[in-house]
């Protein structure tokens, strides 16, 4: 599994914005499609909210890629 950390500067980042920021999705529609397809997990639970607020220590998993929010 590939592991990445992503540092946020504010209180949170929205899920689809994170997927775009790390390059997993080219644009918002692609990020939304990933969530709709059921391949995005937040803290080991399937996530269906496009704009889920990710905070420090949250873990997002997409396929074999794990992103830890810092």
Rosetta blueprint (number, residue, H / E / L):
1 X L
2 X E
3 X E
4 X E
5 X E
6 X E
7 X L
8 X L
9 X L
10 X L
11 X L
12 X L
13 X E
14 X E
15 X H
16 X H
17 X H
18 X H
19 X H
20 X H
21 X H
22 X L
23 X L
24 X L
25 X L
26 X L
27 X L
28 X H
29 X H
30 X H
31 X H
32 X H
33 X H
34 X H
35 X H
36 X H
37 X L
38 X L
39 X L
40 X E
41 X E
42 X E
43 X L
44 X L
45 X E
46 X E
47 X L
48 X L
49 X L
50 X L
51 X L
52 X L
53 X E
54 X E
55 X L
56 X L
57 X L
58 X L
59 X E
60 X E
61 X E
62 X E
63 X L
64 X L
65 X E
66 X E
67 X E
68 X E
69 X E
70 X L
